[in-house]
Structures are given as C-alpha cells and as structure tokens.
Amino acid sequence: MSQAKSSPPTANKSPAFLYDSSNIDWRDFITDGCYYKLLNVDLEARQADMIVKFDPNSKCMYHRHTATVTTLVLEGEQVLREVTDAGEVIRIKPAGSYSIGGVGEVHVEGSGDETLILFFSMRTDGEVIYELLNDDLTLRKAITVEDFYNDWHTKWPNDHKK
C-alpha cells in the first residue's frame, strides 16, 4: 500500500490573504480613511453586523464598547490602542485573528501599513452599541442599534428588501 508523502514547508512566505472587496458598496465611516458596509441589523435581537475597511495607516476615534463584539480580521492587521488603568497598550491582530468580548473596552483601532478589512458583529442587551469619545475620553455621542438600522435602510435600501 502506498502512502502519499507530504512536502515539508517551504521557506517562501505565501502572500498575505486578500479579501475580495471589489464589489462592496463602501460608505464613509466616522473618520478619514475609514469605510463601512452594514450587512444586517436586527432591532429585536439588538444586533448589527458590518464590515469595516481602513486605508493604510488610518484609524478611527476613541470609543467605548457597550456591546459584545465579535471581530474577524479579514485582511491586513488590526492595530488596537487600548486605554487601561496602566496606560495605553498597543496590540496587533493579523489577518485571521478572531476575538469576542469588548464590553467596557476603550480604544482606537486602525490599520498598519496595509489596507485593513474587518468583520464586526455587535450585540447589546440595551440600545447602545458603542460610545464615541472625545480625546479626553468624555462622551461625544452614543451610537445605538437604531442608528445602525436607520443607516442600513438609508444607505443600502436594496439590501433588505424581500
């Protein structure tokens, strides 16, 4: 009986994974170099799903999560600048990184030297998904499930018609 032999890994690094976003109807999102596409908003479940794209070396603003957030890095690397009691902590999440959590986290996220594309699924027990913060971390604006629902129906009206 013959057995197939596997080849040892090569020294050549494979190219970075690129998520095909060529047909996505991106819309501007909060800061320069940041775009989003809402995929689904369920008011009853208090959940919003979206993908977000950052141009190279772009970032959003400080925000505080009040919802549970599931994140999957589809392309590039996510650079998180988290505010903790000990000060700012920088974490890098490469393509393929998955995380769940977020409630209470305060951070700025963005891209490294390449385009970043992320999938987010956000679910809250209340109405607020996250809070946009000023540079001094005071509340600028609370973003609700209803806000996402209104955006989804206004910016992508054909995505949810049955």
C-alpha positions, 0 to 999 in steps of 0.5 A: 500500500502506498502512502502519499508523502507530504512536502515539508514547508517551504521557506517562501512566505505565501502572500498575505490573504486578500479579501475580495472587496471589489464589489462592496458598496463602501460608505464613509465611516466616522473618520478619514480613511475609514469605510463601512458596509452594514450587512444586517441589523436586527432591532429585536435581537439588538444586533448589527453586523458590518464590515469595516475597511481602513486605508493604510495607516488610518484609524478611527476615534476613541470609543467605548464598547457597550456591546459584545463584539465579535471581530474577524480580521479579514485582511491586513492587521488590526492595530488596537490602542487600548486605554487601561488603568496602566496606560495605553497598550498597543496590540496587533491582530493579523489577518485571521485573528478572531476575538469576542468580548469588548464590553467596557473596552476603550480604544482606537483601532486602525490599520498598519501599513496595509489596507485593513478589512474587518468583520464586526458583529455587535450585540447589546442587551440595551440600545447602545452599541458603542460610545464615541469619545472625545480625546479626553475620553468624555462622551461625544455621542452614543451610537445605538442599534437604531442608528445602525438600522436607520443607516442600513435602510438609508444607505443600502435600501436594496439590501433588505428588501424581500 
